[in-house]
Structure formats: structure tokens, C-alpha cells
């Protein structure tokens, strides 16, 4: 069974940085489409970035230029390096995955089958 677990959340001041990690067990991450989502208090899920099995990444939600997605195949983990954080980046961050190979990526939460429990990120002004 595929399991995802996020870590690395916390509280920072605006302009600070955090690195989130998503550890995957039960399968090989490099065979999956993946994505990072976030949910602000009282709002729905919002895609932050999505990636395909080949390593291509697309950024959304004002994350391009501030956030970087990476994958460590040896550790079967993916990461979200966040810099220049803003108060509006506050929320619970989730990693998600679904098996598949090919180009492009998927940004709709309903498409993903596997989810981590989430990690909280709080950015104060």
C-alpha cells in the first residue's frame, strides 16, 4: 500500500524559508505523477506545483520563482523548498501521488489517489 507522509512544516516570519519533505513508502516515487497542494483556513485545496514521473514540474499559485520541487529517487522522497514566504502562503500543505508516466502534470486534487496527512505552514507578517 502506498503511503505518503509530509514533514518540515512550521512557523516563520514573512520572507523566511521552509523545506517540506514527502516520504513515500510502498512503491517507487519515480513511477508516479505527484503534486503539492495547500489549504488555507476556510478555503479549498489549491495546487502549488505538480510534477511528472520524468521530473518535469509546473508551478502554480504564485509559487514560481519562490518554490522549488525536487525528488530524491534514492530516498524515495520529494521536497518543496519554499523561500520568500508570504502570509498568504499559510495553510496545510499536502503531497499527493498517482501512478503514471509521461509528460505534463495534473493539478486537480480529485485526480490523485494517494495523499499524505498534511503539514502546517504558518507565515506571520
C-alpha positions as CSV (number, residue, x, y, z in Angstrom):
1,X,0.0,0.0,0.0
2,X,1.3,3.4,-1.0
3,X,1.7,5.8,1.9
4,X,2.9,9.4,1.9
5,X,4.0,11.4,4.9
6,X,4.9,15.1,4.9
7,X,7.3,16.8,7.3
8,X,9.1,20.1,7.7
9,X,6.2,22.4,8.4
10,X,6.5,25.2,11.0
11,X,6.1,28.8,11.7
12,X,8.2,31.5,10.1
13,X,8.1,35.2,9.5
14,X,7.4,36.7,6.1
15,X,10.4,36.4,3.9
16,X,11.6,33.3,5.6
17,X,12.1,29.8,4.2
18,X,10.9,26.3,4.9
19,X,11.6,22.9,3.2
20,X,8.8,20.4,3.2
21,X,9.5,16.7,2.5
22,X,7.2,13.9,1.4
23,X,8.4,10.4,2.2
24,X,6.8,7.7,0.0
25,X,6.6,4.0,1.0
26,X,5.1,1.0,-0.7
27,X,6.1,2.0,-4.2
28,X,8.7,3.8,-6.3
29,X,8.1,7.5,-6.5
30,X,9.7,7.8,-9.9
31,X,6.7,6.0,-11.4
32,X,4.2,8.5,-10.2
33,X,2.7,11.8,-11.0
34,X,2.9,14.0,-7.9
35,X,1.8,17.3,-6.6
36,X,1.9,19.7,-3.7
37,X,-1.4,21.2,-2.6
38,X,-2.2,23.6,0.2
39,X,-5.4,24.5,2.0
40,X,-5.7,27.9,3.7
41,X,-8.1,28.2,6.7
42,X,-11.7,28.2,5.4
43,X,-10.7,27.6,1.8
44,X,-10.4,24.7,-0.6
45,X,-7.4,22.8,-1.9
46,X,-5.1,24.8,-4.1
47,X,-2.4,23.3,-6.2
48,X,1.1,24.7,-5.6
49,X,3.1,22.6,-8.0
50,X,2.8,19.3,-9.9
51,X,5.4,17.0,-11.4
52,X,5.5,14.1,-13.8
53,X,7.5,10.9,-13.4
54,X,10.2,12.3,-15.7
55,X,10.8,15.2,-13.3
56,X,9.1,17.9,-15.2
57,X,7.5,20.5,-12.8
58,X,4.8,23.1,-13.3
59,X,4.3,25.8,-10.6
60,X,1.0,27.5,-9.7
61,X,-0.4,29.9,-7.2
62,X,2.4,32.5,-7.3
63,X,4.9,29.8,-6.3
64,X,7.1,30.0,-9.4
65,X,10.4,31.7,-8.6
66,X,9.9,31.2,-4.9
67,X,9.2,27.5,-4.5
68,X,11.3,24.6,-5.9
69,X,10.1,21.0,-6.2
70,X,12.8,18.2,-6.2
71,X,12.8,14.5,-6.0
72,X,15.4,12.2,-4.4
73,X,14.9,8.8,-6.0
74,X,17.5,7.1,-3.7
75,X,15.4,8.1,-0.7
76,X,12.1,7.9,-2.4
77,X,11.2,11.4,-1.3
78,X,10.1,14.6,-2.8
79,X,10.6,18.1,-1.4
80,X,9.2,21.5,-1.7
81,X,11.7,24.2,-0.9
82,X,9.9,27.5,-0.1
83,X,11.6,30.8,0.0
84,X,10.3,34.4,0.3
85,X,7.3,33.2,2.2
86,X,4.3,35.4,2.5
87,X,1.4,35.4,5.0
88,X,-0.9,34.2,2.2
89,X,1.2,31.0,1.9
90,X,-0.1,30.0,5.3
91,X,-2.0,26.7,5.3
92,X,-1.8,23.0,5.5
93,X,0.4,21.5,2.8
94,X,-0.2,18.1,1.3
95,X,1.7,15.9,-1.1
96,X,-0.3,13.7,-3.4
97,X,0.5,11.0,-5.9
98,X,-0.9,8.8,-8.6
99,X,0.8,6.1,-10.7
100,X,1.6,7.0,-14.2
101,X,4.3,8.0,-16.6
102,X,4.5,10.6,-19.4
103,X,4.7,14.3,-19.8
104,X,2.7,17.1,-18.4
105,X,1.2,17.0,-14.9
106,X,-2.1,17.1,-13.2
107,X,-3.3,19.9,-11.0
108,X,-6.8,18.7,-9.9
109,X,-7.0,17.1,-6.4
110,X,-9.7,14.7,-7.4
111,X,-7.3,13.0,-9.8
112,X,-4.8,11.9,-7.2
113,X,-5.3,8.7,-5.3
114,X,-2.7,8.9,-2.5
115,X,-2.4,11.7,0.0
116,X,-0.3,12.5,3.0
117,X,-1.9,13.7,6.2
118,X,-0.5,17.2,5.7
119,X,1.9,19.5,7.5
120,X,1.1,23.0,8.8
121,X,2.9,26.1,7.5
122,X,2.3,29.4,9.2
123,X,3.8,32.6,7.9
124,X,3.5,35.7,10.1
125,X,3.8,39.3,8.9
